[in-house]
Amino acid sequence: MPPVLDPSDGLTILRNNVESALLALPGHFAFDNPVSGINATDLFNLNTLMGAGIEVEVVRALNGLRDLWDPDNDWKGYTFERSSQAFPDVRLTFRSREREDTKLGIELKGWFTFAKEGVPSLRYQVSPAACALHDMVCVVPWYLSNAVSGSPRVAKPWVESARYAAEWRDYWWEHVRREKGGKSKAVTYPVDAAPYPSKAELVSAVPAYDGGKNFGRLPRCKPLMDAFIDSTMALEVLGIPVSSWVYFLKQHTDQASPEELRLALETRALKAMRERGEQEAEQVVSLVEQLVRAYTGNDA
């Protein structure tokens, strides 16, 4: 279960206010450099190229929302700082010549919604003991305003207790996941792991066996992120759901011929007819025809 937080604790109030600020990001995020000239089939690699920059802008926007998370100026002198070398990679910290004090941490991950996997790619391996009670893990989905070009935009993020996410990951790994071959499902933890470690301290949990290198992939730890992923993939960009964009682009990256592409898209339209009704399927068919004309130059 998520940790029970004292509602009268100043850190709990701060944590809840920061979560509200994170959820308000879509209306306050700004990225000044538009993207253009990228082949549609290369879009899947965009998170590798721009992911860090997006995360930096999220931190900048979060500091700009101080009126939301510190309305009474209780945390004067504290600012959010990003450091990808340690956990959590965003910390609310006060710095002076005499001292350094961290009050809250956020493990932040951007998710380019047009990525081929269709789910966030974060690998969350930290030991629960390294998560302070009020720390959070946050995934911020983003996309380009014109789908294949334009300025980055963010959608509603996923925010969860960092400790709870780590504990559920381990419970799912040991007790829910199916493992063939009788391999050990145990998870071991570093000794003396504690919140806000330095980059040199070991704080990662380690599975006894992980042949597929899947330990820490939170989207697999169902149902932790299912509702968030479903709602994000249903988000419309230029009137077309993200899931349809991803499906369409994947067909091209597989180097299918125009005829094979047409068949795949028509099959998807027929599936929509069965699942969503005739009226919505007709809309899908119309969109498919537009996409085929746009990307193959052929009449649908």
N, C-alpha and C positions, 0 to 999 in steps of 0.2 A: 504494500500500500504506500502511496505517497506520504511523506513525513507530515505529521500534524504540527502545524506552526501556531505559536501563541499570537492571537490577533492583536494583542496589546503591545507586542514587542516592536520596537522601532525598526528592527531589521525586517520583520515580516511586512510592515507597512511599506518599507522601501522596496522589498522584493515584489510586492503586489503592484506597486506603482511602476516599477521597471517593466513588469510583464505588460501592463497596459500600454506603456510607451512602445514596446516591441510590436504589439498588435496594431498600433497606430502608424507603423512605418510606411505602409503603402501610400498614405497621404502626405508624407514628408520626405520621402527618399528622392534624391536628385543625383543624377550622374551626368556630368557635363559633356562627356565625349561620346557622340553617337557612333554606331558601328555600321559600316557599309562595305560593299565589295567582297563579301565572303560568299563562296559558293554554298548553296543550300545544303549540299551533301557534306560540307565540312562543319556544319553548325554543331554537330555532336561534340566537337573538340573545344567549343567556346568556353566551357567552364574551366578547363585547364589554363586557358589564356587569360581569362578575366576574373576567375573566382576570387583571387586574393584582393583585387581592386574593389570588387563588389562588397566584400566583407569589411574593408577599410571604410567604405562609404557608409555602411550600416552603422559602424561605430561613431562616425562623424555625425550622422543623423541622430543617433541616440543621445549624444552630448547636446545636440541642438534642441532636444525635447526635455531639457532639465525642468521646465515648468510643470511637466507631467509627473516626473518621478521624484522631484524635490520641490513641491509647491510651497513649502514653508521654510525653505532654505536651511533645513536641518543638516545638510551634508555639504556645507560650504567648503570649497577647496578640494573636494573629491571629483575626479573625472574618470571616464571610462578610457582605458588604454588597451591596445591590442598587441599581443605578442604571440606569434605562432609557435614559439619554441617551448612553451610550458602550458600546463593545464591549470585552470581553464584559460583559453586564449584571449579572453576579454575580462578585465578586472576593474572594478570601481576602487580607485586607489587615491590616497592622499600622499603627497611627497613634499618633504622639506629637507633642509640640511640636517635636521636632528633625527627625523624618523620617516618611516614609510609604513603605511597602514592600508590594508585591503579589507573592504567590508563585504564585497559581493563579487561573484564570478559568473560568467556566461561562457559556455562552450558554444562557439558560433560556427555555423556551417552554411554556406550558400548552396543553393540547388538550382542549376539551370534546368528549367522544366522541359526543354526540348532535348535533353540528354537521352541517349538511346535506351538506357536501362528503365526509364519511366518511374524511377524512384530515387530518393536522395542517395548519394554515394558515400556518406559519412561512415567512418569506421571508429566506433566509440568503444574504447578498450580500458578506460580508466577504472581503477578499483573504487568501489563505493566509499571506502574509507578516505579517499582523497577528495571527496565531494563535501563541501560545507553544507550545513542544513538548508541554507537559503539559496544555494547555487542553482543555476538553471542550464539546460541545454536547449539551444534554439536553432532551428533550420529555417532559412529565409529563401523561399522560392523566387526566382526571377526569370524574366524573359525580355525579348526585344519588342519595342512598341509596335514595330511593323512586321513582327514575326521573324523575318529573315534579315532585318536591318532595323536601324533606328536606335533610340536611347534605351538603356536598361530600365526596366520597371520591376518593382517587387510586389508580390502578393502577400496575403495574410500568412504570417509565419506560424510554425509549430513551436510551442514553448512547453517545457516539462521540467520537473524537478530533476536535477542532475543525478542525485543519489538514487531516486526511484528508477530512473532510466537504466542506471548501472545494475541495480538489484534485479529489475525485471529481466534484463539481458541475461544475467547469470542464471536466474530461475528458468527461463525459457531454454537456455543451452543445456542445463542439467536435467530438467524434468519434463519439458514439453517436446523438444526437438527429437526426431527419430534418427538414430545413428545405427547404420548397418555394420555388421562385423564384430559387434561386441567391444568396440573401442571405448576407452574411458571417456566419460563426459564430465570429469571433475574440472574445477577451475581453482587455480592457486593465486594467492595475492602476495604482493611485496610486503616485507616486514616494515612496520613503522610508517606506512603511508599516511599522510595527513594533508589537510586542505592547503592550497596555495603553495605547492612545492616549487623549488627552483627547477630550471630546465635539466639539471644534472641528476635530480632525484628520480628513482624508478617508482612509478605509480600505476603501471599497467597491469591488469589482471591477465593471466596466461592460462589458456586451456591445455589440458593434458594431451589432447589430440585435436588437430584442426586441419585435416587433409585438404579441405576445400578453401581454406583461408577465409572463412566466413564469420569467424568470431568477431563480434562488435558491430556487425551490420544491422543497425536497429530496424530498418524496414522488414527484415526477415523475422524479427521477434514479435510476431503477431499476437494480439491485435494492436500493439502499442501505437503505430503510426498509420493504421489503415484508413481511418476516417479522414485524416489530413491529406494523405496521398490521393484518395478518391476525389476529394473536393478540389484539390489543386489541378488534377488531370482534367476535371470538368470545366475549369476556368476557360473562358473564351478569349482568344486573341484574333482580332479582325473577324469576329463572328464565328470562328471555328474552334471547337474544344481543343485544348492542348493535346489530349490523347490522340485525336485525329491527325494533328500535325506530326506527332512523333511516329505514328503508324505510317503515314504517307512518306516521310523522309527515310524511314527504315527500308521501305521497298526500293528506293533508289540507291541506297548505299549497298544493297545486296546485288547491285548490277543486273537487275532484271531487265528484260527487253520491254519495249513499250506494250506489247501484247500481254506479257506476263504481268506487267504493272496494272494494265486495265482489268485483267481478270481478278487480281488480288483486291483492287479497290471495289469492283462490283460485288465480289464475295462479301466484303465488309458491309456494303450497303444492304445486301440481302439479309445479312445477320441483324442489322439494325431494324429492318422491317419486321423480323420475327420478334425481336426483343422490345422494341419501343413503339411499334405501331406504324401503320402505313403513312400517316401524315409526316411524321418525323423522318421516316426513311426517304420520302420524296425529297425532303430538304437535303439529306445526306447525299443522295444521288446528284442533285443539282450542284452541290459543293464539289463532289468528286469530278464532275464534268469540268468545272472551272479550274480545278487543280491540274487535271490532265492537260488541258489546253495551255495552262501557264507554264508547265514544266516540261512538256514534251513537244509542244508546238503542233500537236495533232488534234483534230476534231474528236470530241468524245462521242 
